[in-house]
Amino acid sequence: MIVEFKTELINTLPRRREMRENIVYLSEKTMQSTHLCPTGCGEEIYTPLIRGGHRYILNERGLVTLSPSLFCDKCQTNYSLKNGYAILDN
C-alpha cells in the first residue's frame, strides 16, 4: 500500500488533536517530526531528527523523505517515507 503525504514546515509540533491525516509536520527549529500512521490506526509517529537518528530530506517540491524506515507500535506496521509517499512493508 502507498499513501501520499504533504509536508508542513512548522516551528513547534502540533498537539495530537490538532493533527490531520497524511501530513508530515516538520520542525527544522526543534529538529523533530510527527505524523499520523499511514494505516489509519490513529497512532502518532514522533520522530526526533538528531545526529545518529532519523534524517530528513526535502525535495524540490517540498516533500519529505525520512530515513531509516519507521515503525508503528499500535498496528505493528513498518514503512518508508520517501518523497512524500509512505510505502508500507506489510
C-alpha positions in Angstrom: 0.0 0.0 0.0 1.2 3.5 -0.8 -0.1 6.6 0.9 0.6 10.2 -0.2 1.7 12.7 2.4 2.1 16.5 2.3 4.8 18.3 4.4 4.0 21.2 6.7 7.0 23.2 7.9 6.3 24.5 11.4 8.2 26.0 14.4 6.7 23.6 17.1 4.9 20.3 16.7 1.1 20.3 17.0 -0.8 18.6 19.7 -2.3 15.3 18.7 -5.9 16.7 18.5 -4.6 19.3 16.0 -3.0 16.8 13.6 -4.5 15.8 10.3 -4.0 12.6 8.4 -1.5 12.5 5.5 0.5 15.5 6.8 4.1 15.3 8.0 4.8 18.1 10.5 8.4 19.0 10.4 10.2 21.5 12.6 13.7 22.4 11.5 13.9 24.7 14.5 13.5 21.9 17.0 14.7 19.1 14.7 11.5 17.0 15.2 8.9 15.5 13.0 5.5 13.9 13.7 2.6 12.5 11.6 -0.3 10.0 12.0 0.3 6.4 11.0 -0.4 5.9 7.3 -2.5 2.8 8.0 -5.2 5.0 9.6 -4.9 3.4 13.0 -4.6 6.9 14.5 -1.2 6.4 16.2 1.1 9.5 16.3 4.5 8.7 15.0 7.0 11.1 16.6 10.5 11.2 15.0 13.4 13.1 16.6 15.7 14.3 13.8 19.0 14.0 15.7 22.6 13.1 14.9 22.8 9.3 14.7 19.0 9.0 14.5 16.5 9.8 11.7 17.5 12.1 8.9 15.3 14.0 6.6 15.5 15.4 3.1 13.1 17.9 1.5 12.9 17.6 -2.3 12.4 20.4 -4.7 8.6 20.1 -4.3 8.8 20.4 -0.6 8.0 16.7 0.0 9.9 14.9 2.8 11.9 11.7 2.9 12.7 10.3 6.4 15.3 7.6 6.9 15.7 5.0 8.1 12.3 3.4 7.9 9.6 4.0 10.5 7.5 1.6 12.7 4.1 1.9 14.3 3.8 0.1 17.6 0.0 0.2 17.6 -0.6 -1.6 14.3 2.9 -3.2 14.0 3.5 -1.7 10.6 6.9 -0.9 9.2 7.1 1.6 6.4 9.3 4.0 4.5 8.5 7.7 3.9 10.1 8.8 0.6 9.4 11.9 -1.4 6.0 12.4 0.2 4.9 8.8 -0.1 4.5 6.2 2.7 5.4 2.8 1.4 4.1 0.1 3.7 6.1 -3.1 4.0 3.3 -5.3 5.5 
